[in-house]
Amino acid sequence: MRISEKGKNLIKSFEGVRLKAYKVLSSERYYTIGYGHYGEDVTKDMVITMETANKLFDKDIQKYENAVNNFTFSFQLNQNQFDALTSFCYNLGPAILNDFRSKTANQIANEMLLYVNAGGTRLQGLVTRRKKEVELFNAPIEKTAENTTEKIIKEYTEYGTFFPSTKIFFRNKPLITNDNTIIGDYRQGESVNYDHVCITSKYVYISWISATSGIRRYMPIREYNNGNYGIMWGLIK
């Protein structure tokens, strides 16, 4: 999954943007710039544009998206939960997810509210951020007309092996609709052998028959129009 614009805006609203390099603490090794971008590539007196700040943010956010994608939760994340946890990690670091291992969605939402201290001091800014993240985490996914506009264009037999570059979900039907629930997923490092391809107005799907259930599965591997592999915006509904 990728973070939505709603999730990005939530993070940016709390991080704030600064176009000139600065240090929060004089003892820090490197400078910070943009939306909290920190590292050896940021030098003293460095100044950037808003365009560069957004590019740095989009690059940095991938680390936290990957952390959430690769973590094993006890439930299937929806888009709002993914966005909220990515914001949570952006603020506290990817390792914080280990505190949520084997926890239910309700347990995670409740425990997120506890992470409001810095240096032993309760900060109102963190209290506000946690409340907004949990509000997003608990928000239901809106059903939109977009879910019903996908149409099958063509199908054909093709044999091959696909190697996901990120976690990608599969279903029993080749259309992303609210009644076509997620069955499972494949992750980076795994592979899936397929014997069928289905092209819709939105995605290119590979398909195979499950060896355990005997039911045909469908996995969207790229967007139909722009050919972006592994970019699965909007697939978790």
C-alpha positions as CSV (number, residue, x, y, z in Angstrom):
1,M,0.0,0.0,0.0
2,R,0.9,3.6,-0.4
3,I,-0.1,6.5,1.9
4,S,-2.9,8.6,0.6
5,E,-3.0,12.4,0.2
6,K,-5.1,12.5,3.4
7,G,-2.3,10.7,5.2
8,K,0.4,12.9,3.7
9,N,-1.5,16.1,4.7
10,L,-1.9,14.8,8.3
11,I,1.8,14.3,8.6
12,K,2.7,17.6,7.0
13,S,0.3,19.5,9.2
14,F,2.2,18.3,12.3
15,E,5.7,18.3,11.0
16,G,5.5,21.8,9.5
17,V,7.9,22.9,6.8
18,R,11.1,24.9,7.0
19,L,13.0,25.8,3.9
20,K,16.3,26.7,5.6
21,A,18.5,24.1,7.4
22,Y,18.3,24.1,11.2
23,K,19.1,22.1,14.2
24,V,16.6,21.3,16.9
25,L,19.5,20.6,19.3
26,S,23.0,22.0,18.9
27,S,24.4,18.6,19.7
28,E,22.7,17.0,16.7
29,R,25.2,15.6,14.1
30,Y,23.2,16.7,11.0
31,Y,20.8,19.5,10.0
32,T,17.1,19.2,9.3
33,I,15.1,20.8,6.5
34,G,11.7,20.6,4.7
35,Y,9.2,18.3,6.5
36,G,11.7,16.9,9.0
37,H,14.2,15.6,6.5
38,Y,17.4,14.9,8.4
39,G,20.8,13.7,7.2
40,E,24.3,14.3,5.9
41,D,22.8,15.7,2.7
42,V,21.5,18.7,4.6
43,T,24.3,21.3,5.2
44,K,24.5,24.5,7.2
45,D,22.7,27.5,5.6
46,M,21.1,25.2,3.0
47,V,17.9,26.6,1.5
48,I,15.4,24.7,-0.6
49,T,12.1,25.4,-2.5
50,M,8.7,24.0,-1.6
51,E,9.0,21.7,-4.6
52,T,12.2,20.2,-3.2
53,A,10.7,19.9,0.3
54,N,7.8,17.9,-1.2
55,K,10.2,15.7,-3.2
56,L,12.3,15.0,-0.1
57,F,9.1,14.1,1.8
58,D,7.9,11.7,-0.8
59,K,11.2,10.0,-0.8
60,D,11.4,9.9,3.0
61,I,7.9,8.6,3.5
62,Q,8.7,5.4,1.6
63,K,10.8,4.1,4.6
64,Y,7.7,4.3,6.8
65,E,5.3,3.0,4.2
66,N,7.6,0.0,3.9
67,A,7.8,-0.5,7.6
68,V,4.0,-0.7,7.9
69,N,3.7,-2.9,4.8
70,N,6.2,-5.4,6.0
71,F,4.9,-5.6,9.6
72,T,2.7,-8.6,10.4
73,F,-0.5,-7.3,12.0
74,S,-3.2,-9.6,13.4
75,F,-5.8,-8.0,11.1
76,Q,-5.9,-6.6,7.5
77,L,-5.2,-2.9,7.4
78,N,-7.5,-0.6,5.5
79,Q,-6.3,2.6,3.9
80,N,-7.1,4.9,6.9
81,Q,-5.3,2.5,9.3
82,F,-2.3,2.4,7.0
83,D,-2.2,6.2,6.8
84,A,-2.5,6.6,10.6
85,L,0.3,4.1,11.3
86,T,2.6,5.6,8.7
87,S,2.2,9.0,10.4
88,F,2.8,7.3,13.8
89,C,6.0,5.8,12.5
90,Y,7.1,9.0,10.8
91,N,7.0,10.6,14.2
92,L,8.4,7.8,16.4
93,G,10.4,5.6,14.1
94,P,9.6,2.2,12.4
95,A,10.7,0.1,15.4
96,I,7.7,1.4,17.4
97,L,5.5,-1.0,15.5
98,N,7.0,-3.9,17.5
99,D,4.9,-2.6,20.5
100,F,1.8,-3.6,18.5
101,R,2.7,-7.2,17.7
102,S,-0.3,-9.6,18.0
103,K,-2.5,-6.7,19.1
104,T,-6.1,-6.2,17.8
105,A,-7.1,-3.0,15.9
106,N,-8.9,-1.7,19.0
107,Q,-5.9,-2.4,21.2
108,I,-3.6,-0.5,18.8
109,A,-5.9,2.5,18.6
110,N,-6.1,2.7,22.4
111,E,-2.3,2.3,22.9
112,M,-1.4,4.9,20.3
113,L,-2.9,7.5,22.6
114,L,-0.3,6.7,25.2
115,Y,2.7,7.9,23.1
116,V,2.6,11.6,24.1
117,N,5.8,12.1,26.1
118,A,9.2,13.4,25.0
119,G,12.1,13.4,27.4
120,G,9.7,12.4,30.2
121,T,7.4,15.4,29.6
122,R,3.9,15.2,28.3
123,L,3.6,17.4,25.2
124,Q,0.3,18.9,24.1
125,G,1.4,18.8,20.5
126,L,1.9,15.0,20.7
127,V,-1.5,14.6,22.5
128,T,-3.2,16.4,19.6
129,R,-1.3,14.4,17.0
130,R,-2.1,11.1,18.6
131,K,-5.8,12.0,18.7
132,K,-5.9,12.9,15.0
133,E,-4.0,9.7,14.1
134,V,-6.4,7.6,16.1
135,E,-9.4,9.4,14.6
136,L,-8.1,8.5,11.2
137,F,-7.3,5.0,12.2
138,N,-10.8,4.4,13.4
139,A,-12.5,6.2,10.5
140,P,-14.5,3.9,8.2
141,I,-13.6,3.7,4.6
142,E,-15.9,5.7,2.4
143,K,-17.6,3.7,-0.3
144,T,-17.4,5.7,-3.6
145,A,-18.7,5.3,-7.1
146,E,-15.1,4.7,-8.2
147,N,-15.4,1.1,-6.9
148,T,-18.0,0.2,-9.5
149,T,-16.4,1.8,-12.6
150,E,-13.8,-0.9,-13.3
151,K,-14.6,-3.0,-16.4
152,I,-13.0,-6.1,-17.9
153,I,-11.4,-5.3,-21.2
154,K,-9.9,-8.7,-22.2
155,E,-8.5,-11.9,-20.8
156,Y,-6.1,-14.4,-22.1
157,T,-3.9,-17.4,-21.2
158,E,-0.3,-16.6,-20.3
159,Y,2.2,-18.5,-18.1
160,G,4.8,-16.9,-16.0
161,T,6.2,-16.1,-12.5
162,F,5.6,-12.8,-10.8
163,F,7.9,-11.4,-8.1
164,P,6.2,-8.7,-6.0
165,S,8.3,-5.6,-5.2
166,T,6.0,-4.9,-2.2
167,K,3.0,-6.4,-0.5
168,I,0.2,-7.0,-3.0
169,F,-3.2,-8.4,-2.2
170,F,-5.3,-10.9,-4.2
171,R,-9.0,-11.7,-4.4
172,N,-11.4,-14.2,-5.9
173,K,-12.6,-11.9,-8.7
174,P,-10.7,-9.4,-11.0
175,L,-12.6,-6.3,-9.9
176,I,-11.8,-4.1,-6.8
177,T,-15.3,-3.7,-5.3
178,N,-16.6,-3.5,-1.8
179,D,-18.1,-7.0,-1.9
180,N,-14.9,-8.6,-3.3
181,T,-12.9,-9.1,-0.2
182,I,-9.2,-9.6,0.2
183,I,-8.2,-13.3,0.4
184,G,-4.5,-12.9,1.1
185,D,-1.2,-11.3,-0.1
186,Y,2.2,-11.9,-1.5
187,R,5.2,-9.9,-0.4
188,Q,8.7,-9.0,-1.6
189,G,10.9,-12.1,-1.7
190,E,8.0,-14.4,-2.6
191,S,6.8,-15.4,-6.0
192,V,3.5,-16.5,-7.6
193,N,3.1,-18.7,-10.7
194,Y,0.2,-17.7,-12.9
195,D,-1.5,-19.1,-16.0
196,H,-4.0,-16.3,-16.9
197,V,-4.1,-12.5,-17.4
198,C,-7.1,-10.3,-17.0
199,I,-7.0,-6.6,-18.1
200,T,-9.6,-4.2,-16.8
201,S,-10.1,-0.4,-17.3
202,K,-8.0,0.1,-14.1
203,Y,-5.5,-2.7,-13.6
204,V,-3.7,-5.7,-15.1
205,Y,-4.3,-8.8,-13.1
206,I,-2.5,-12.1,-13.1
207,S,-4.5,-15.2,-12.1
208,W,-3.9,-18.7,-10.9
209,I,-5.8,-21.6,-9.3
210,S,-5.1,-22.1,-5.6
211,A,-3.5,-25.4,-4.9
212,T,-5.2,-25.6,-1.5
213,S,-8.7,-24.4,-2.3
214,G,-9.0,-25.0,-6.1
215,I,-10.4,-21.5,-6.5
216,R,-9.0,-19.1,-9.0
217,R,-7.3,-16.0,-7.6
218,Y,-6.6,-12.6,-9.1
219,M,-3.8,-10.2,-8.2
220,P,-3.5,-6.6,-9.6
221,I,0.2,-6.2,-10.5
222,R,0.1,-2.8,-12.2
223,E,-2.2,0.1,-13.2
224,Y,-3.5,-0.3,-16.7
225,N,-3.0,3.2,-18.0
226,N,0.4,4.2,-16.7
227,G,2.1,0.9,-16.2
228,N,3.3,1.5,-12.7
229,Y,4.2,-1.9,-11.1
230,G,3.7,-2.3,-7.4
231,I,1.7,0.9,-7.1
232,M,-1.5,-0.2,-5.5
233,W,-3.4,3.0,-4.5
234,G,-7.0,2.4,-3.6
235,L,-6.9,-1.4,-3.6
236,I,-7.7,-1.8,0.1
237,K,-11.4,-0.9,0.4
